[in-house]
Amino acid sequence: MAGTSRRPVAGLAALAGAVVAVVLGFLTVGVQASVEPDGLPVAVAVPDNAPPQLRAAAGQLTSQGGEALSWQVTTPAEARTLLDDKDVYGVLELAPGQVGVVVSGAVNPSGTQVVQQVLTGAGQALSTAMSQATGTPTAPVRVETVHPASPAGRTAPLAVSILAWVGSLAAGAILVVVAERTGRRVGVAARLTQVGATAVLITGVAAGFLALWDSSLPLGWDVLGYILLVAAAFAAVQAALLRLLGIRATAILGPLYLLAPNVAGQVPELLNPAYRALLWSWTPFRFSTEGTRSLLQGTPGAPDVTTGIWVLGAMLVAGLVVILWPGRVKSPAPVAAAALQPAR
């Protein structure tokens, strides 16, 4: 009988393992295995006074690349503005006798790497064709990087998001566990203190790592303020879920961490459409990562900074509302209520 009673438990354990494998496969290796360019936005820039042959060449480029690239023809000045705003991931600049590729360190490195390779190949082919048509040699394709990013600068934005999420989760979970083991109730004041202290300390930790990894990275009030907002928003949302679900909330909050490196670490045009719609579209890590990247790489006017402030601010407010929402008043126990009745 004992062996028979253990069979359902063993079956449930096996099923739980399979579910965990499905979740991990979906959130981790599945993302990487299905990476493929789909509509990567790029620009081809031609001066206003360019000869007709050069404009014709630019028009022909827009028909190349199939579904992998999404071209637009514009001027060099407008193309660089689009690059700063991250509306395009790279620019192919055409001028009489020369072809250049312009990329930005403020763009997610996953998109920059693919676009640079594609545009350099296209530029080299176009340069060769122009040389054969005109009979004059053209200069090699030059590659220019605006807002260049160091290895630390490319890694830091995502790292800050991961540190903020994991650090906040650890703080919130420890508070709940300690309260349960000591039999104490976690009140509003304790949760607010935990959120505020965690946000400040995580910001300090992130700033310390940024200075350690690359002392040239800017650590002005705009960068520190944004990181503080990221940490506060993450801590508030997690504290809210921990209040509603208790320690069980970690079963939701923990796996969400996997979305950071595998989904937010990619540009959406490299993700499978299913991952783009189901995961990338709402993950908070993309707002924290790309906003931090723009601030660190000198493009504070990029739209993703403003979008990040609004989204993270809304997360912070929503979390605080749940934390501050009055709890249900429990009715007194029957024995206690009877004890309060006056004696007759």
matplotlib code that plots the C-alpha trace (Angstrom):
import matplotlib.pyplot as plt

x = [0.0, 2.8, 4.4, 1.0, 0.4, 3.7, 3.0, 0.7, 3.3, 6.0, 3.9, 3.1, 6.8, 7.6, 4.9, 6.2, 9.7, 8.3, 6.5, 9.7, 11.6, 8.9, 9.1, 12.9, 13.0, 10.5, 12.1, 15.8, 17.1, 14.0, 14.6, 18.2, 17.4, 14.7, 16.7, 16.4, 16.3, 12.9, 12.4, 15.6, 15.2, 18.1, 18.5, 20.4, 21.5, 22.0, 22.9, 20.3, 22.8, 23.7, 23.8, 20.9, 23.0, 23.6, 19.9, 19.1, 21.6, 20.0, 16.6, 17.9, 19.2, 15.8, 14.7, 17.5, 17.6, 14.1, 12.2, 15.3, 15.7, 13.4, 15.0, 14.2, 15.9, 16.8, 19.5, 22.6, 21.5, 18.0, 19.5, 21.8, 18.8, 16.9, 19.9, 20.1, 16.3, 16.9, 14.3, 17.0, 19.9, 22.4, 22.9, 24.5, 25.8, 26.3, 28.4, 30.3, 33.3, 32.7, 30.4, 30.2, 28.4, 27.3, 26.2, 25.6, 26.8, 23.5, 21.6, 21.2, 24.4, 22.5, 20.9, 24.1, 26.2, 23.8, 23.2, 26.8, 27.6, 24.7, 25.4, 29.1, 28.5, 25.9, 28.2, 31.1, 29.0, 27.7, 31.1, 32.4, 29.5, 30.0, 33.7, 33.0, 30.3, 32.4, 35.8, 37.2, 38.3, 36.2, 37.5, 37.0, 33.8, 34.4, 32.7, 31.9, 30.5, 28.7, 28.4, 30.9, 30.4, 33.0, 32.5, 31.2, 29.0, 27.4, 26.9, 26.0, 22.4, 21.2, 23.3, 21.7, 18.3, 19.2, 20.8, 17.8, 15.3, 17.2, 18.3, 14.7, 13.3, 15.8, 15.0, 11.3, 11.4, 13.7, 11.2, 8.3, 10.2, 11.5, 8.0, 6.5, 9.1, 8.8, 5.0, 5.0, 2.8, 4.5, 2.8, 2.6, 5.5, 7.8, 7.0, 7.5, 10.8, 11.9, 11.0, 12.7, 15.8, 16.2, 15.9, 18.6, 21.0, 20.6, 21.2, 24.4, 25.5, 24.8, 26.7, 29.6, 29.8, 29.5, 32.4, 34.4, 33.7, 34.4, 35.3, 34.4, 30.7, 28.7, 27.2, 25.3, 22.0, 20.0, 21.7, 21.4, 17.9, 16.8, 18.5, 16.8, 13.4, 14.1, 15.0, 12.0, 9.6, 10.9, 10.9, 7.3, 5.8, 7.5, 6.4, 2.9, 2.8, 4.4, 1.7, -1.0, 0.5, 3.1, 6.2, 4.4, 4.9, 8.6, 7.4, 6.2, 8.9, 11.8, 11.3, 10.6, 14.3, 15.0, 13.3, 16.1, 19.1, 17.2, 14.4, 15.4, 18.9, 17.7, 16.1, 12.5, 13.3, 15.6, 13.0, 10.5, 7.1, 5.6, 8.3, 8.0, 4.2, 4.1, 7.2, 9.1, 6.0, 5.4, 8.6, 9.7, 13.4, 13.3, 12.2, 14.9, 17.6, 17.2, 16.5, 19.7, 21.6, 20.6, 21.6, 24.9, 25.8, 24.9, 21.5, 19.2, 16.7, 16.0, 12.3, 12.9, 14.1, 10.7, 8.8, 10.8, 10.1, 6.3, 6.2, 8.5, 6.6, 3.3, 4.8, 6.0, 2.6, 0.7, 2.9, 2.5, -1.2, -1.4, 1.0, -1.0, -4.4, -6.2, -6.4, -9.6, -10.6, -11.1, -14.1, -13.4, -13.3, -16.6, -14.9, -13.4, -16.7, -18.5, -16.0, -16.8, -20.5, -21.5, -22.4, -26.1]
y = [0.0, 2.4, 1.8, 2.4, 5.6, 6.9, 6.4, 9.5, 11.6, 10.3, 10.9, 14.5, 15.1, 13.9, 16.1, 19.1, 18.4, 18.3, 21.6, 23.2, 21.9, 23.4, 26.8, 26.9, 25.8, 28.4, 31.3, 30.4, 28.2, 28.6, 32.3, 31.9, 29.0, 30.9, 34.2, 35.4, 38.9, 40.1, 43.7, 45.2, 48.9, 50.5, 53.6, 54.5, 58.1, 60.1, 63.8, 66.2, 67.1, 63.5, 62.5, 60.5, 57.4, 57.4, 57.9, 55.0, 52.9, 53.8, 52.9, 49.5, 48.8, 49.1, 46.1, 43.9, 42.1, 40.5, 40.4, 40.6, 44.4, 47.3, 50.1, 53.8, 56.4, 59.7, 62.4, 61.9, 64.4, 62.8, 59.3, 60.1, 61.6, 58.4, 56.4, 58.5, 57.9, 54.2, 54.3, 52.6, 50.4, 51.4, 53.7, 53.2, 56.6, 57.0, 59.8, 60.1, 57.8, 56.5, 54.4, 54.4, 52.4, 54.3, 52.4, 53.5, 52.3, 53.4, 50.7, 47.2, 45.4, 42.4, 44.6, 46.6, 43.5, 42.0, 45.3, 46.2, 42.9, 43.3, 46.9, 46.4, 43.6, 45.6, 48.6, 46.6, 45.1, 48.6, 50.1, 47.4, 48.0, 51.7, 51.3, 49.0, 51.3, 54.5, 53.0, 54.8, 53.1, 53.8, 54.0, 51.0, 50.9, 52.9, 52.0, 54.8, 54.2, 57.2, 57.1, 54.3, 51.8, 50.0, 46.3, 47.4, 50.0, 47.3, 44.9, 47.3, 48.3, 44.7, 43.9, 46.8, 45.5, 42.0, 43.3, 45.4, 42.6, 39.8, 42.1, 43.4, 39.8, 38.6, 41.5, 41.0, 37.2, 37.4, 39.8, 37.5, 34.4, 36.0, 37.3, 33.8, 32.1, 34.6, 34.7, 38.5, 40.3, 42.4, 45.8, 48.6, 50.5, 47.5, 47.0, 50.6, 50.7, 47.6, 49.1, 52.4, 50.9, 48.3, 50.9, 53.1, 50.3, 48.6, 52.0, 52.3, 48.7, 49.4, 52.6, 50.9, 48.2, 50.7, 52.7, 49.4, 48.1, 51.3, 54.6, 56.5, 55.7, 58.7, 58.6, 61.9, 62.5, 61.5, 58.0, 57.5, 58.8, 56.4, 53.4, 54.4, 54.4, 51.0, 49.5, 51.2, 50.0, 46.4, 46.4, 47.8, 45.4, 42.4, 43.6, 43.9, 40.4, 39.1, 40.8, 39.2, 35.7, 35.4, 33.4, 31.7, 34.8, 33.8, 31.0, 33.8, 36.4, 34.0, 32.7, 36.2, 36.9, 34.6, 37.1, 39.7, 38.2, 36.1, 38.5, 42.0, 41.3, 41.1, 43.7, 42.7, 42.3, 39.3, 37.5, 34.9, 36.7, 34.5, 35.5, 39.1, 39.2, 37.0, 38.0, 41.0, 43.2, 43.5, 42.5, 45.4, 44.6, 46.1, 49.5, 49.5, 48.2, 50.4, 53.6, 53.0, 52.3, 55.6, 57.5, 55.8, 56.3, 59.9, 59.9, 61.0, 62.4, 59.0, 58.1, 55.0, 57.1, 58.9, 55.7, 53.9, 56.7, 56.4, 52.6, 52.2, 55.1, 53.3, 50.1, 52.0, 53.6, 50.3, 48.5, 51.2, 51.2, 47.4, 47.9, 50.7, 49.2, 48.6, 44.9, 43.1, 43.6, 40.3, 39.7, 38.7, 35.0, 33.6, 33.0, 36.4, 38.0, 36.1, 37.3, 40.9, 40.4, 41.9, 39.4, 39.0]
z = [0.0, 0.8, -2.6, -4.3, -2.4, -3.6, -7.3, -7.7, -5.9, -8.3, -11.3, -10.2, -9.6, -13.1, -14.5, -12.6, -14.0, -17.5, -16.9, -15.7, -18.7, -21.0, -19.3, -19.3, -23.0, -23.9, -22.1, -22.7, -25.5, -27.5, -27.9, -29.0, -31.3, -33.2, -33.8, -37.3, -38.9, -39.8, -40.9, -39.3, -39.9, -41.8, -43.9, -47.1, -47.1, -50.3, -50.4, -52.0, -54.7, -55.5, -59.2, -60.7, -60.9, -57.2, -56.4, -58.7, -56.9, -53.6, -55.0, -56.1, -52.6, -51.0, -53.0, -51.6, -48.3, -48.7, -45.5, -43.4, -43.8, -43.9, -45.9, -46.1, -48.3, -46.7, -46.4, -44.3, -41.6, -41.2, -41.2, -38.3, -36.4, -37.0, -35.7, -32.5, -32.0, -32.7, -35.5, -37.6, -36.5, -39.1, -42.1, -45.5, -46.6, -50.4, -51.9, -55.3, -55.1, -51.5, -49.5, -45.7, -42.9, -39.8, -36.6, -33.0, -29.7, -28.3, -30.2, -28.8, -29.7, -31.1, -33.8, -34.5, -35.1, -37.7, -39.4, -39.6, -41.3, -43.8, -44.7, -45.1, -47.5, -49.4, -49.5, -50.8, -53.6, -54.5, -54.4, -56.8, -59.1, -59.1, -59.9, -62.8, -64.2, -64.0, -64.6, -61.6, -58.3, -55.2, -51.7, -49.4, -47.4, -44.2, -40.9, -38.4, -34.9, -33.3, -29.5, -29.3, -26.5, -24.6, -23.7, -20.3, -21.9, -24.1, -21.1, -18.3, -19.3, -19.2, -16.1, -14.2, -15.0, -13.8, -10.6, -9.8, -10.4, -8.5, -5.7, -5.1, -5.3, -2.7, -0.3, -0.6, -0.3, 2.8, 4.5, 3.9, 5.0, 8.2, 9.0, 8.5, 10.7, 13.5, 13.4, 12.7, 10.2, 7.6, 7.8, 5.3, 7.0, 6.7, 3.0, 2.2, 4.1, 2.2, -1.2, -0.4, 1.1, -1.6, -4.3, -2.8, -2.0, -5.4, -7.1, -5.1, -6.0, -9.7, -9.6, -7.9, -10.6, -13.4, -12.0, -11.5, -15.0, -16.9, -15.1, -18.3, -18.1, -17.1, -13.6, -13.5, -11.8, -14.9, -15.0, -11.2, -11.2, -13.9, -12.2, -8.9, -10.8, -12.2, -8.8, -7.1, -9.8, -9.6, -5.8, -5.6, -8.1, -6.3, -2.9, -4.1, -5.5, -2.3, -0.3, -2.4, -2.8, -0.1, -0.8, -3.6, -5.7, -6.1, -8.4, -10.8, -10.1, -10.3, -13.8, -15.1, -14.5, -17.5, -19.8, -19.2, -21.0, -23.5, -24.6, -23.6, -24.8, -28.4, -30.7, -31.5, -35.2, -34.4, -32.3, -33.6, -34.0, -31.3, -28.8, -29.9, -29.2, -26.1, -24.3, -25.6, -26.0, -22.3, -20.5, -18.2, -18.8, -22.2, -20.9, -18.1, -20.4, -23.4, -21.4, -19.4, -22.6, -24.1, -21.0, -20.7, -24.4, -24.6, -26.3, -23.5, -26.0, -27.4, -27.2, -25.2, -22.2, -22.0, -22.6, -19.9, -17.4, -18.1, -17.9, -14.9, -13.2, -13.8, -12.3, -9.2, -8.7, -9.2, -6.8, -4.1, -4.6, -3.8, -0.8, 0.6, -0.1, 3.2, 4.1, 5.0, 8.6, 10.2, 12.3, 15.9, 16.7, 18.3, 21.6, 21.7, 20.7, 23.5, 26.0, 25.2, 26.0, 29.4, 32.0, 33.0]

ax = plt.figure().add_subplot(projection="3d")
ax.plot(x, y, z, "-o")
ax.set_aspect("equal")
plt.show()
